[in-house]
Amino acid sequence: MPKRSIWMLLPLGLVVTVGLLPTLGAQTASPRSVDDVEVDPWNSLPLRGLDYEGVESTPAPRRDLSGIWDATGDRTDSPPPGIQHNGAYEHRAVLPGNTRPPGGQADERNIQNPLPFTPLGEAKLKTHRPTGQGVRSVPAVLGDDSANICDPPGFPRMALSEFRNLEIVQLPDHLLILNQNFRTWRTVWTDGRELQTDPEPRWYGYSVGEWVDDYTFVVQTVGLTEKTWLDNQGRPHSGDLRVEERFHRVDNDHVELTMTIDDPTMYTERWQGLSRFPLRRQPRGFDIREMYCAPSDVAAYEEDFGDSAVPSNQ
């Protein structure tokens, strides 16, 4: 071909290439991430299943749990899995096929997934009068749940009853877990210190953590006050309670949490309150709304509705 013909073809080639650029760009565009999803700038609502359509998660960063995580599930969940009125998610105090039998039921050995109580644990359980749902629930005015008068729920109940949003902040020598419920925080030390052998009891205990691999962070917590229950159904614990949390980061937007209860005084074996429980990352700029128990609000509720909640045969 003459040289002149080759040069005449060059402009045509440029036109074709430029015309293809939008298509090529579309093929190589970055996938939509969680951070591309818009949320309310104040008092943000957690994302739900439909909000994640088209979102492609990237691989997880190494040894990093930073971010805001949500446990309330999809729009179709009712109640959401993080709101565990019937007790610990893996051991809910409900009968097969019936979440709240008429009149309640004092013996929970026939629930769907009963717990391995010691004799002392079962005796202690019977002294607690939980409210709400579950096989042992009583009307609110007859209950003895200290959370109903705005005592701190404590740990691990905060994760086994009203598990909503939490924010994890990593610092050089410790990790902070900030919870929406009661606007509380926990300090998990990562500086290599040992747990106390005879700790002064705390509502949220003493915690140390370590990375066991690049994507799994394990927390041990002791020193939890016996004033608290383990969940909304009055499951007891002693001062010997030790709680293990295992945070496994699946990818950039998903964490699985397993929580194991170890209290040989109240239970004959270790048991899991959460097993690979899913947490999902929320977009940057997510604003966690306040969630407090206000004694004045409780008093107003009791004044308006307390008497009417008492059964006529009481």
Residue pairs with C-beta under 8 A, 6 or more apart in sequence:
31 55
31 56
32 54
32 55
32 56
33 55
33 56
33 57
33 58
33 252
33 253
34 47
34 52
34 55
34 57
34 252
34 253
34 280
34 281
34 282
34 283
35 283
35 284
36 55
36 283
37 47
37 51
37 52
37 55
37 283
38 283
39 45
39 47
39 282
39 283
39 285
39 286
39 287
40 287
41 285
41 287
42 287
43 287
43 289
44 282
44 285
44 286
44 287
44 288
44 289
46 70
46 72
46 164
46 165
46 282
47 70
47 280
47 282
47 283
48 72
48 73
48 74
48 75
49 73
49 74
49 75
49 76
50 74
50 75
52 280
55 253
57 251
57 252
57 253
57 254
58 251
58 252
59 251
59 252
60 215
60 249
60 250
60 251
60 252
61 249
61 252
62 214
62 215
63 211
63 214
63 215
63 217
64 170
64 249
65 168
65 170
65 175
65 217
65 247
65 249
65 255
66 168
66 169
66 170
67 167
67 168
67 281
67 282
68 165
68 166
68 167
68 281
68 282
68 286
68 288
69 165
69 166
69 167
69 168
69 255
69 279
69 280
69 281
69 282
70 82
70 164
70 165
70 279
70 280
70 281
70 282
71 80
71 81
71 82
71 163
71 164
71 165
71 166
71 277
71 278
71 279
72 80
72 81
72 82
72 83
72 164
72 165
73 80
73 81
73 82
73 278
79 85
81 89
81 277
82 162
82 163
82 164
83 161
83 162
83 163
83 164
84 92
84 160
84 161
84 162
84 163
84 231
84 232
85 132
85 133
85 134
85 161
85 232
86 92
86 93
86 94
86 99
86 132
86 133
86 134
86 232
86 233
87 93
87 134
87 160
87 231
87 232
87 233
87 235
88 160
88 230
88 231
88 233
88 235
88 273
88 274
89 160
89 273
89 274
89 277
90 113
90 271
90 272
90 273
90 274
90 275
91 111
91 113
91 114
91 115
91 235
91 271
91 273
92 111
92 112
92 113
92 134
92 233
93 108
93 111
93 134
93 135
93 136
93 233
94 100
94 111
94 112
94 133
94 134
94 135
95 101
95 105
95 110
95 111
95 112
95 135
96 112
99 133
100 133
100 134
100 135
100 137
101 135
104 135
104 136
104 137
104 138
105 135
105 136
106 126
106 136
107 135
108 114
108 115
108 125
108 135
108 136
108 233
111 135
115 121
115 235
115 267
115 271
116 267
116 268
116 269
116 271
117 125
117 266
117 267
117 268
118 264
118 265
118 266
118 267
118 268
120 265
120 266
121 236
121 263
121 265
121 266
121 267
124 236
124 266
125 234
125 235
125 236
128 144
128 145
128 229
128 234
128 236
129 136
129 138
129 142
129 143
129 144
129 145
129 234
130 136
130 137
130 138
130 143
130 145
130 229
130 232
130 233
130 234
131 137
131 138
131 139
131 140
131 142
131 143
131 145
131 148
132 140
132 232
134 232
134 233
136 233
136 234
137 143
137 233
139 309
139 310
139 311
139 314
140 148
140 306
140 309
141 302
141 306
141 307
141 309
141 310
142 310
142 314
145 229
145 232
145 234
146 227
146 228
147 153
147 157
147 229
147 293
148 298
149 295
149 298
150 293
150 294
150 295
150 298
151 227
151 228
152 182
152 184
152 203
152 204
152 228
153 161
153 162
153 181
153 182
153 228
154 203
154 204
154 224
154 225
154 227
154 228
155 186
155 203
155 204
155 205
155 221
155 224
155 228
155 243
156 221
156 224
156 230
156 243
156 259
156 261
156 273
157 228
157 229
157 230
157 231
157 232
158 179
158 181
158 182
158 184
158 204
159 257
159 259
159 273
159 274
160 230
160 231
160 232
160 259
160 273
160 274
161 231
161 232
162 181
162 291
163 181
164 179
164 180
164 181
164 291
165 179
165 180
165 282
165 286
165 288
166 177
166 178
166 179
166 180
166 279
167 176
167 177
167 178
167 288
168 175
168 176
168 177
168 178
169 175
169 176
169 178
173 189
173 190
173 191
174 187
174 188
174 189
174 190
174 191
175 187
175 188
175 190
175 209
175 217
176 185
176 186
176 187
176 188
177 185
177 186
177 188
178 184
178 185
178 288
179 185
179 186
180 288
180 289
180 291
181 291
182 291
182 292
182 293
183 290
183 291
183 292
184 204
186 204
186 205
186 207
187 207
188 207
188 208
188 209
188 219
189 207
189 208
189 209
190 208
190 209
190 210
193 208
194 208
195 206
195 208
195 220
195 222
195 223
196 206
196 222
196 223
199 205
199 206
199 222
199 223
200 223
201 223
201 224
201 225
201 226
201 239
202 223
202 224
202 225
203 224
203 225
203 227
203 228
204 221
204 224
205 221
205 222
205 223
205 224
205 243
206 221
206 222
206 223
207 219
207 220
207 221
208 219
208 220
209 217
209 218
209 219
209 220
210 217
210 218
211 217
211 218
212 218
215 248
215 249
215 250
216 246
216 247
216 248
216 249
217 246
217 247
217 249
218 244
218 245
218 246
218 247
219 244
219 245
219 246
219 247
220 242
220 243
220 244
221 242
221 243
221 244
221 245
222 241
222 242
222 243
224 237
224 239
224 241
224 243
226 237
226 238
226 239
228 237
229 235
229 236
229 237
230 236
230 237
230 261
230 273
231 273
236 266
237 261
237 263
237 266
238 263
238 265
238 266
239 265
240 263
240 264
240 265
241 261
241 262
241 263
241 266
242 262
242 263
243 259
243 260
243 261
243 262
244 259
244 260
244 262
245 257
245 258
245 259
246 257
246 258
246 259
246 260
247 255
247 256
247 257
248 255
248 256
248 257
248 258
248 276
249 255
250 256
252 281
253 280
253 281
254 278
254 279
254 280
254 281
255 278
255 279
255 280
255 281
256 276
256 277
256 278
256 279
257 274
257 276
257 277
257 279
258 272
258 274
258 275
258 276
258 277
259 272
259 273
259 274
259 277
260 270
260 271
260 272
260 273
261 267
261 270
261 271
261 272
261 273
262 270
